[in-house]
Amino acid sequence: MQRIEQHACFGGSQEVWQHTATTLGCEMKFAIYLPQAALEAQSCPVLYWLSGLTCTEQNFTTKAAAQRYAQAHGLILVAPDTSPRGEHVANDPGYDLGQGAGFYLNATQAPWSEHYRMEAYVTQELTSLVQKHFPASDSRAISGHSMGGHGAITLALRNPGLYRSVSAFSPIVAPSQVPWGIKAFTAYLGQDQAAWAAHDSVALINAGHHLPPLLIDQGLEDEFLASQLKPQLLEQACERAGCTLELRMQPGFDHSYYFISSFIDQHVEFHAHWLKQ
């Protein structure tokens, strides 16, 4: 691995590292915030953040102002890129498929299956790298925004015990039922809707998968609320299954990082509580 950025930030160190990702077959970057405790070689819990469509490792790092709260609670923050990258990596001219739109799953259809293995990257390779190279404990939580909110919830559902808590801003909760998800799932997974259900939060909960504690914030002025996000479907599934969900509908807020930065302190505090149990 090679460190390509380092910045002093709220008493800790905000860094970006580059490495060859064997699961993806390309060079990848991830951002990591090390609080002062980690810089002093103390073992710290880790909060993973998954970003949304078109994003890289930089969006959350530069816009959410989460480092202040990670420092206060002694958490390491890790934000990977949203897809494999490179000239040799399959792409699509649209913003909602291909590079910048990996949907945090392992693609099974050509040409995507050669590189698009973001589930394996996030849950296995990146987790192992963080454990090996940084003073990270085995207490992990996961959060994300929009496509990344979908990723956070589904990865927690599909990997029991890997994360102690989950949160999301404006997540795509039922991708099998909305345009973003239908386009991505058709390309990455093919026409078999049983394969889609394995990466759909609502379908997974309906099938009996269980979640750690879950916090969701959703802006009521989000332009994608009715067409792409549909949080009521997740709320109904959790009620039927008895899953612990706190869904907060926030008046006046949209889909942007203005929204995320307004509530990220409460999400970090939520995860700190469960990570230190």
C-alpha positions in Angstrom: 0.0 0.0 0.0 1.0 3.6 -0.6 -0.1 6.6 1.3 -0.9 9.4 -1.2 -2.5 12.0 1.1 -2.1 13.0 4.7 -3.7 16.0 6.5 -3.8 17.0 10.2 -7.5 17.1 11.1 -9.1 17.6 14.6 -6.2 16.1 16.4 -6.0 13.1 14.2 -4.8 12.3 10.7 -6.9 12.2 7.5 -5.2 10.0 5.0 -5.8 8.4 1.5 -4.1 5.1 0.6 -3.7 3.4 -2.7 -3.3 -0.3 -3.3 -3.8 -3.1 -5.8 -7.1 -4.7 -5.1 -6.9 -8.4 -5.8 -10.7 -8.9 -5.6 -11.3 -6.1 -8.2 -8.2 -6.5 -10.4 -7.4 -2.8 -10.4 -5.8 0.0 -8.3 -8.1 1.3 -5.6 -8.1 4.2 -3.1 -9.6 4.5 0.3 -9.8 7.3 2.8 -9.1 6.6 6.4 -9.3 9.0 9.4 -7.1 8.0 12.4 -8.1 9.7 15.6 -5.4 10.6 18.1 -5.9 7.4 20.0 -5.1 5.4 16.9 -2.0 7.5 16.2 -0.9 6.6 19.7 -1.3 2.9 18.7 -4.4 2.3 20.8 -6.8 -0.2 19.3 -9.9 1.7 18.0 -13.3 0.5 16.6 -13.9 1.2 12.9 -16.8 2.9 11.2 -17.0 2.1 7.4 -18.8 4.6 5.2 -20.2 3.7 1.7 -20.8 6.6 -0.6 -23.5 7.1 -3.3 -23.7 7.3 -7.1 -20.9 9.2 -8.9 -18.8 9.5 -5.6 -15.2 8.6 -4.8 -13.5 8.2 -1.5 -13.3 12.0 -1.3 -16.9 13.1 -1.1 -17.6 12.0 2.5 -14.1 12.8 3.6 -14.3 16.5 2.5 -18.0 17.3 2.9 -19.4 15.5 5.9 -17.2 16.9 8.7 -17.3 13.5 10.4 -13.7 13.6 11.6 -14.5 15.9 14.5 -16.9 13.4 16.0 -14.7 10.4 15.2 -12.0 12.1 17.2 -14.3 12.7 20.1 -15.4 9.1 20.2 -12.1 7.5 19.3 -13.3 5.8 16.1 -11.4 5.1 12.9 -13.4 6.1 9.8 -12.9 4.3 6.5 -14.4 5.4 3.2 -13.6 3.3 0.1 -14.3 4.3 -3.5 -17.7 3.3 -5.0 -16.5 1.0 -7.7 -13.4 -0.4 -9.5 -11.6 2.1 -11.7 -9.4 2.2 -14.7 -9.3 2.3 -18.5 -9.5 -1.5 -18.6 -12.6 -1.6 -16.3 -16.0 -1.8 -17.9 -18.0 1.4 -17.9 -21.3 2.9 -19.1 -22.0 6.4 -20.3 -24.7 6.9 -17.6 -24.0 8.1 -14.1 -26.0 5.2 -12.5 -24.0 2.2 -13.9 -20.4 1.3 -14.2 -17.6 3.3 -12.7 -18.9 5.3 -9.7 -21.9 3.0 -9.4 -20.7 -0.4 -8.2 -23.8 -1.0 -5.9 -21.7 -3.0 -3.4 -22.4 -6.4 -4.9 -20.4 -9.1 -6.8 -21.5 -8.9 -10.4 -22.1 -12.2 -12.2 -22.7 -11.0 -15.8 -20.1 -10.1 -18.4 -18.4 -7.6 -18.8 -19.0 -6.5 -15.3 -18.1 -9.7 -13.5 -14.4 -9.4 -14.2 -13.9 -6.4 -11.9 -17.2 -5.4 -10.2 -16.8 -7.3 -6.9 -17.4 -4.6 -4.4 -19.1 -6.8 -1.8 -16.0 -9.0 -1.6 -13.8 -5.9 -1.6 -15.5 -4.1 1.2 -16.3 -7.0 3.5 -13.2 -9.1 3.0 -10.2 -7.4 1.3 -10.6 -3.9 2.7 -11.5 -5.2 6.2 -8.4 -7.3 6.2 -6.1 -4.4 5.0 -7.5 -2.1 7.8 -7.0 -4.8 10.4 -3.4 -5.5 9.2 -2.0 -2.0 8.7 -3.8 0.1 11.3 -4.6 -0.2 15.0 -8.2 -1.3 14.3 -10.1 -3.5 16.7 -12.6 -6.1 15.6 -15.5 -3.9 16.5 -17.0 -2.6 13.2 -20.0 -0.6 12.1 -21.2 0.5 8.7 -23.0 3.5 7.3 -23.7 5.1 3.9 -25.7 7.4 1.7 -28.1 6.6 -1.1 -26.5 3.7 -3.1 -24.1 3.5 -0.2 -27.0 3.3 2.3 -28.3 0.3 0.2 -24.8 -1.1 0.5 -24.5 -0.7 4.2 -27.8 -2.3 5.0 -27.4 -5.2 2.6 -23.9 -6.0 3.5 -24.9 -6.1 7.2 -27.9 -8.4 6.3 -25.7 -10.7 4.2 -22.8 -10.9 6.6 -24.2 -11.6 10.1 -21.9 -10.6 12.9 -19.5 -8.5 10.8 -21.0 -5.2 11.9 -22.4 -4.2 15.3 -24.6 -1.4 14.0 -25.8 0.1 10.7 -27.0 3.5 9.7 -27.9 5.3 6.5 -28.9 8.6 4.9 -31.5 8.4 2.1 -30.9 4.7 1.3 -32.2 2.8 -1.7 -34.0 0.2 0.4 -35.7 -1.8 -2.3 -33.6 -1.6 -5.5 -35.5 -4.4 -7.2 -38.5 -2.0 -7.3 -37.0 1.3 -8.4 -35.3 2.5 -11.6 -31.7 2.9 -10.3 -31.7 -0.7 -8.9 -33.5 -2.3 -11.8 -30.9 -0.9 -14.2 -28.0 -1.9 -12.1 -29.2 -5.3 -11.2 -30.2 -6.2 -14.8 -26.6 -5.3 -15.9 -24.7 -6.8 -13.0 -26.8 -9.8 -12.1 -28.9 -10.6 -15.2 -32.6 -11.2 -15.5 -33.1 -13.7 -12.6 -35.0 -11.7 -10.0 -34.1 -14.3 -7.3 -30.5 -13.0 -7.7 -31.8 -9.4 -7.3 -33.6 -10.4 -4.1 -30.3 -11.5 -2.5 -29.1 -7.8 -2.7 -32.4 -6.1 -1.8 -32.8 -5.0 1.8 -36.5 -5.4 1.9 -36.4 -8.8 0.2 -33.7 -10.0 2.5 -35.6 -9.0 5.6 -38.8 -10.5 4.3 -36.7 -13.7 3.7 -35.7 -13.9 7.4 -32.3 -12.1 7.5 -31.7 -10.1 10.6 -30.1 -6.7 11.2 -28.0 -5.2 14.0 -29.5 -1.9 15.3 -30.4 0.4 12.4 -30.7 4.2 12.2 -32.0 6.0 9.1 -32.4 9.6 8.3 -34.4 10.7 5.3 -35.0 14.2 4.1 -38.6 15.1 3.2 -37.5 17.4 0.4 -35.4 14.7 -1.2 -36.1 14.8 -4.9 -35.6 11.0 -5.1 -37.8 10.1 -2.1 -40.9 8.8 -4.0 -39.2 7.5 -7.1 -36.0 5.8 -5.9 -35.9 5.5 -2.1 -39.3 4.4 -0.7 -38.2 4.1 3.0 -41.7 3.1 3.9 -41.1 -0.3 2.3 -38.2 -1.0 4.7 -40.2 0.3 7.6 -43.0 -2.1 6.9 -40.5 -5.0 6.4 -38.8 -4.3 9.7 -42.1 -4.1 11.5 -43.2 -7.5 10.2 -39.8 -9.0 11.1 -39.3 -7.4 14.4 -36.1 -5.7 13.4 -34.9 -2.7 15.4 -35.2 0.4 13.1 -35.2 4.1 13.9 -36.5 5.9 10.8 -36.4 9.7 11.1 -38.1 11.8 8.4 -36.4 15.2 8.5 -38.4 18.2 7.2 -36.7 20.6 4.8 -33.7 18.4 3.9 -32.8 17.1 0.5 -30.4 14.4 -0.9 -27.2 16.4 -0.5 -24.2 16.6 1.9 -25.8 19.6 3.6 -28.2 17.0 4.9 -25.5 14.5 5.9 -23.4 17.0 7.6 -26.4 18.2 9.7 -26.9 14.8 11.3 -23.5 12.9 11.0 -22.7 13.7 14.6 -25.7 11.7 15.7 -24.8 8.8 13.5 -21.3 8.7 14.8 -22.6 8.8 18.3 -25.1 6.0 17.5 -22.3 3.8 16.2 -19.9 4.7 19.1 -22.6 3.4 21.6 -22.9 0.0 19.9 -19.2 -0.3 19.0 -18.2 0.1 22.7 -20.7 -2.4 24.1 
